[in-house]
Amino acid sequence: MTVTQEPRAAAEASAIESRGPEPSASRCVVVYGAYGHTGRFVVAELRRRGWTPVLSGRDAAKLATLGEAYPALARRPASISDAGALDRALAGTVAVINCAGPFLDTATPLIEAALRAGIPYLDVTAEQQAALDVFEHHGDAARHAGVAVLPGLAFYGGLADLLATQAMGEWREVDAIEVAVALDGWHPTEGTRLTGRRNHYRRRVVANGRLDLLPDPAPQRDWTFAGPFGMQPMVELPFSETITISRHLRVRELHSYLNRRALEDVRDAGTPAPVAVDAQGRSAQRFTMEVIVHRDGRQRRLAASGQDIYAITAPLVVEAMTRIVDGRCRGVGVLAAGEAFDAADFLAALPGVELEPVRFAQCAG
Ligand SMILES: NC(=O)c1ccc[n+]([C@@H]2O[C@H](COP(=O)([O-])OP(=O)(O)OC[C@H]3O[C@@H](n4cnc5c(N)ncnc54)[C@H](OP(=O)(O)O)[C@@H]3O)[C@@H](O)[C@H]2O)c1
C-alpha cells in the first residue's frame, strides 16, 4: 500500500458530516488521527485537563470504535483530501491537534483548514521536511490570519527545542547545541514505520550557521549520560528539532544523536509495536534527552527523563495548545515551541517529565 492510498471508509467519511453529540462549548479541540496510538494519548490528556476532544480522522469505522470508549464525544470523520469535510470537522472548535502522520501528507490540508477556521494548528511531526515545509509555505498566511501554527510539539522536536531554549538562557548566540537521546528500546508504531518509509529526504543538521545535509554515512560517537544510561554508542540522527531550533536560536553547529540500540530496534522489521504496561496505556520504555549548549568554552546542560516517548508527546502538545488558547503564546504565524512560550515555565508545568537543573561548566579542553 502506498501512503497516499486511503481505506474505503475514507471515501465514505467525507460524506458524513458528524456522528455523535455536537460539541457544546468553546472547550472543544479537534484531534485529527484520534484513533492512532499518539492520538489516543492526546485525547486522554485533553480530557484529563478539562478540554472536550472532538474525534476526527479519515476512517469513520475506526472513529466509531474509539467512540465506544467516549460516547459523549463528537466524532467527525474527514478525509485529508476533502476540504469541506475538514472545515466541518473544525467548526466551532478552538484548536486542532494533528496526530496523523506522515505529516508530509496531512499537515498542509489541515493547516489550510485551521487558517480558514481561524484556529491554532499544532502537530507532532518528527519529520524534518514536513516541519520545514510548514515554516516555508504557511508562515505568511498564518501571520495574515492571526493564527499560531506549531509543528513538532512532541518528544522529537518540541522537547529538544524547549530544553535548548531554556539552556540558552540570556545567551543570544552560541557556538553549538548538541541533543542526545537514549532509549532503553524503541518499539515503533505502524505510524512510525510508515513515516520512516515515506520520508525519503536527506536529514539536515546546522553546520557553519546554516541548514546543511547530514553527512552520509551518519557520524557516530559515544555519549556519556549523567543518569542510568551511562555511556552509549550514538549515531547522528536529527529530527524536527533541527528545523525548529534553527528558526529562532542563533547557533553555528546543531547536532542530534540517538543511541544505537534504539536505532537498531526501529530499523528491525521484527521489533514489535509498543505494549501498554500501565493504566495510562504507556509502555515500559524509558527515555533520557540531554541538551548541551556551548559558548566560548562554557557549557550549559539540561536533561529530561521519563517513560514512553509516544505518551509524553501528549502533555507536550496539550500544554502548548492550552497556552495558545489562554493567550500565553508570543505571537502568531508559524512558531517553534521555544519561540512561542516561556521555555522554563513550560517545562516545569509538564507532568511526567523529570528535569535535571541546568549545570554551568567549563569545557574540558
Ligand atoms: N515527534 C515525535 O516525537 C512523535 C511522537 C509520536 C508520534 N509521532 C508521529 O506521529 C505520527 C503518528 O504516529 P502514531 O504512533 O500515532 O501512529 P499510528 O498509531 O499508526 O497512527 C497513525 C494515524 O495517522 C493516520 N493517518 C496516516 N496517514 C494519513 C492520511 N494520509 N490521512 C489521514 N490520516 C492518516 C492514521 O489513520 P489510519 O489508521 O486511517 O491510516 C492513524 O490515525 C507518525 O508520523 C509519528 O512519527 C511523532
PDBQT file of the ligand as one rigid body, heavy atoms in Angstrom, charges set to zero:
ROOT
HETATM    1  N1  LIG A 401       7.837  13.761  17.100  1.00  0.00    +0.000 N 
HETATM    2  C1  LIG A 401       7.583  12.743  17.934  1.00  0.00    +0.000 C 
HETATM    3  O1  LIG A 401       8.262  12.540  18.938  1.00  0.00    +0.000 OA
HETATM    4  C2  LIG A 401       6.387  11.866  17.661  1.00  0.00    +0.000 A 
HETATM    5  C3  LIG A 401       5.755  11.215  18.729  1.00  0.00    +0.000 A 
HETATM    6  C4  LIG A 401       4.648  10.422  18.442  1.00  0.00    +0.000 A 
HETATM    7  C5  LIG A 401       4.218  10.281  17.125  1.00  0.00    +0.000 A 
HETATM    8  N2  LIG A 401       4.871  10.937  16.131  1.00  0.00    +0.000 N 
HETATM    9  C6  LIG A 401       4.429  10.818  14.737  1.00  0.00    +0.000 C 
HETATM   10  O2  LIG A 401       3.023  10.833  14.708  1.00  0.00    +0.000 OA
HETATM   11  C7  LIG A 401       2.580  10.039  13.633  1.00  0.00    +0.000 C 
HETATM   12  C8  LIG A 401       1.564   9.042  14.144  1.00  0.00    +0.000 C 
HETATM   13  O3  LIG A 401       2.221   8.135  14.971  1.00  0.00    +0.000 OA
HETATM   14  P1  LIG A 401       1.396   7.041  15.784  1.00  0.00    +0.000 P 
HETATM   15  O4  LIG A 401       2.386   6.387  16.636  1.00  0.00    +0.000 OA
HETATM   16  O5  LIG A 401       0.207   7.639  16.444  1.00  0.00    +0.000 OA
HETATM   17  O6  LIG A 401       0.963   6.053  14.604  1.00  0.00    +0.000 OA
HETATM   18  P2  LIG A 401      -0.363   5.209  14.380  1.00  0.00    +0.000 P 
HETATM   19  O7  LIG A 401      -0.866   4.626  15.643  1.00  0.00    +0.000 OA
HETATM   20  O8  LIG A 401      -0.075   4.294  13.257  1.00  0.00    +0.000 OA
HETATM   21  O9  LIG A 401      -1.424   6.303  13.907  1.00  0.00    +0.000 OA
HETATM   22  C9  LIG A 401      -1.281   6.972  12.691  1.00  0.00    +0.000 C 
HETATM   23  C10 LIG A 401      -2.513   7.820  12.466  1.00  0.00    +0.000 C 
HETATM   24  O10 LIG A 401      -2.307   8.655  11.305  1.00  0.00    +0.000 OA
HETATM   25  C11 LIG A 401      -3.408   8.466  10.418  1.00  0.00    +0.000 C 
HETATM   26  N3  LIG A 401      -3.001   8.739   9.051  1.00  0.00    +0.000 N 
HETATM   27  C12 LIG A 401      -1.864   8.341   8.422  1.00  0.00    +0.000 A 
HETATM   28  N4  LIG A 401      -1.842   8.813   7.167  1.00  0.00    +0.000 NA
HETATM   29  C13 LIG A 401      -2.993   9.520   6.993  1.00  0.00    +0.000 A 
HETATM   30  C14 LIG A 401      -3.543  10.235   5.905  1.00  0.00    +0.000 A 
HETATM   31  N5  LIG A 401      -2.917  10.330   4.722  1.00  0.00    +0.000 N 
HETATM   32  N6  LIG A 401      -4.740  10.844   6.084  1.00  0.00    +0.000 NA
HETATM   33  C15 LIG A 401      -5.368  10.770   7.257  1.00  0.00    +0.000 A 
HETATM   34  N7  LIG A 401      -4.900  10.092   8.326  1.00  0.00    +0.000 NA
HETATM   35  C16 LIG A 401      -3.712   9.479   8.191  1.00  0.00    +0.000 A 
HETATM   36  C17 LIG A 401      -3.816   7.023  10.654  1.00  0.00    +0.000 C 
HETATM   37  O11 LIG A 401      -5.093   6.786  10.153  1.00  0.00    +0.000 OA
HETATM   38  P3  LIG A 401      -5.456   5.338   9.508  1.00  0.00    +0.000 P 
HETATM   39  O12 LIG A 401      -5.426   4.340  10.621  1.00  0.00    +0.000 OA
HETATM   40  O13 LIG A 401      -6.821   5.560   8.945  1.00  0.00    +0.000 OA
HETATM   41  O14 LIG A 401      -4.406   5.020   8.472  1.00  0.00    +0.000 OA
HETATM   42  C18 LIG A 401      -3.738   6.987  12.183  1.00  0.00    +0.000 C 
HETATM   43  O15 LIG A 401      -4.842   7.618  12.768  1.00  0.00    +0.000 OA
HETATM   44  C19 LIG A 401       3.825   9.437  12.990  1.00  0.00    +0.000 C 
HETATM   45  O16 LIG A 401       4.209  10.243  11.898  1.00  0.00    +0.000 OA
HETATM   46  C20 LIG A 401       4.864   9.537  14.082  1.00  0.00    +0.000 C 
HETATM   47  O17 LIG A 401       6.172   9.659  13.581  1.00  0.00    +0.000 OA
HETATM   48  C21 LIG A 401       5.945  11.726  16.371  1.00  0.00    +0.000 A 
ENDROOT
TORSDOF 0
